[in-house]
Amino acid sequence: MDDVADLLAPLQQPLFTLLDTPVSWTEVLGFGSGALCVWLVARQHIANWPIGIANNLFFILLFGTAGLYADAGLQVVYIALALYGWRAWVAGGPEAAAGRLPVSRTGARTWWVLLSAAAVATAALTLFLDRATDSDVPFWDALTTALSLAATYGQCRKKVECWYLWIAADVVYVPLYAYKELYLTSLLYVGFMALCVAGLRGWRRELDGRADTGRPPAPPVGAAA
């Protein structure tokens, strides 16, 4: 454990100061990899998955240090979901068109399941964080965790509504990270919201175009053949 701590120590060193708060290498690398990942998702580029996994690793260290324990643990789940999503985007499955998983809408039953699961997860995580950790933001940490998990599932299946869930989570993340003095990460999530809006518009445009023509869309940049 000491060897791991020594290895990670340089990443926690301040790189510069923002609003009188030191910003570490970990936060800067999380900023860069996170922005690139969301941009790639919006373009349906397969490289979003490995970039996203790197981003998760940086955020495990960052959030664990900041006392955002649910967000830190969430990154581990993200990695597992990224592996699932990576495979789904490549393999396509029964929904595949033109050799790839197409953008589609979330059915009413799936919506109810996702929202119900998010509500239960928020309540359970809030109780756990409040009683088992020193978190001073148990509800907000739990809420963003639940919304993000639901959004990630939708992203894995290329459900256009995943962008609405990401936007809802980001609306909470921005002030939450500012409160925890993670100002660069808070700024990153402002950028995430803009990228989410762009992603939503692009995915809806593809979905509407396919409905108008009745033909499968051409594979986007970086899509598996």
N, C-alpha and C positions, 0 to 999 in steps of 0.2 A: 504493500500500500504506500509506503514511503517513497518507493521508486516511482510509482505512478504520480504521486503528488509532486515530486521533484520534476518529472517530465512535463507536467501540466502547468507548473508555476510560471514559466515565461508567458503563457497565454493570458494569465491574469494580471500581468504588469500593465500599468497605465501607458497608453499610447499618446493621448492628449487629454485636455480638460474641456468639458462642455458644461456651461452654466455652473461653473465652480465644482463640477463633479468629474472625477477621473474616469476616462473611458478606456476599457481594457482591449487588448488584442482580441479576446474572445468575442466581445460585443461587436467589434469592427468586422471580424470574419463572419459572424452571424448575420450582420447587416448585409454584407455583400452577397453571401450565398443565398440568403432568404429572398432578396430582391430578384436575383437571377432565376431562382426556382419558380417564383410566381409568374415572372415574365414568360418562362418556358412553358408553364402550364397553360397560360392564356393562348399560346401559340400551338398547343397540343404537341409539343416537342418531347420525345421520349426521354431526353437527357434531364428532364425535370426531376426524375426519380433519384438518380445517383447524387445530383446536386442537393436535392432535398434531404437525403440521408446525411450528407456532410453537414448541412445546416442543423439538423437535429442533434448531432454530436456536439456542435458548438453551444447550442442552447441548453443541453443537459448541464454543462459546466456553468454557464451563465446564470440560469434560473436557480440551480441548486445553491449557488453562492448567494443569490439575492433573497433566498427564503421563499421562492415561488415553487413549492414542492410538487404541487399537482401539475404545473406546467413542465417541470423537469421530468417527472414520471411520464407525462404525456408524450414526450419525445421518443421514449422507448416504444410506445405503442405506435407512434408515427412511423418508426423504422419498419416495424412488422407490416403495417398497412402499406408502406411504400413498396415493399417487396411484393405484396399481393397486387397492388395497383400496377406496378411495372410489368408483372406477368400478364395481368388482364389487358393492358394496353397493347401488348405484343401479340398475345394469343387471340384476343378478340372474343372467343367463345361463341355462343349461339346468336349473339347480337351483331357479330362481325359483318362489316360491309367493306368492300374494296380492300380486304385483307387487314382491317383494323377495327377496333372498337369505335362505334360511332357515338356522337353526342345524342342523348335522348332525354326525355322528361321523366321525372319521378312520379310514379303512380301514387294515388291517394292512400292506398294501404301502406306503402313504404313510408310515406310522409308521416302517417300517424305512428308507425313503429319508431321511426327516428326521433320524432318530437317527444314521444312518451319515454323512450330510452334516455334522451337528453335530460328530461325533467327528473327522472329517477336518479340518474348519475349525478346531477347537480346537487340534489338533496343528500345523497349518500356521501359524496366527496366533501360537501360543506361540513357535515357532521364529523367525518373523519379528521379533516384538517383542523377543525376547531378543538377537537379533544385530544388528538395525538401529536400535533405539531405546534410550533410557536408562530404559525402564520397569523398575520394581522389583517389578512384579506381573504378569509376562507371562502366566503360565498362567491366573490368575483373570480377568484382563482378556479373554483369548481365550475362556475358557469362557463367561462371561456374554454375550459377543458372539454366540457360536454359538447358545446357548440362546435368546437374544432374537430372532435372525433366524428360527429355526424357529417360535417362538411368533407372531411377526408374520405369517408366511405363514399359519398356522392362523387367526389373527384376520381376515386378509383374506378367507378363505373361510368364516368363521363356523364353524370346527370347535371343538366344545366342549372338546376336549383341549388347546387352546392355553392355557387357564387353568392347567393343570398345569405347562406349560413356563414360563409367566410366574412362577408361584410358586417353582419351582426356581431360576430366575434371581434372583429377589428375595432368596431365602435367602442367596445369595452376595453380592449387591449391598450389603446392609445393612452387614456388617462391612467389605467392601472400601472403601466410601465413608467409613466412620468412620476406617479406617486412613489414608486420604488426607486426613483432616481436613475432609471435606465433610459436616459433621454434619447440616446441614439436609436435604441430599439423602439422607443415610442414614435420617433420620427419615421423609422422604417415602416411601421404599421400604418402611418398616414399614407405612405407610398403604396403599401399593400392594398389599401382601399381603392386607390386610383387604378391599380392594376386589376383588381377584382372587377371593377366596373367595366374596364376594357375587355376582360375575359368574358364577362357575362354577355356583353354586346356581340363579341365575336362568336361565341358558342350559339347564341340565339340566332344570329345571322345564318350560321351553317344549318341549324335545325330548320329555320323557316325556308331557306333556299332548297333544302332537300324535300320539304313538304310541297313546295311549288312545282318542282321539276319531276318529283317522283324518282329521282336518280340518287345513288350514293355519292357523297362528296369525294373530291380528290384528296388524297392523303396530304396532311399538312407537313411542313418542314420537319424532318427528323423522324417522321412516323415510320414504323416498321413496315416493310414491304409485304 
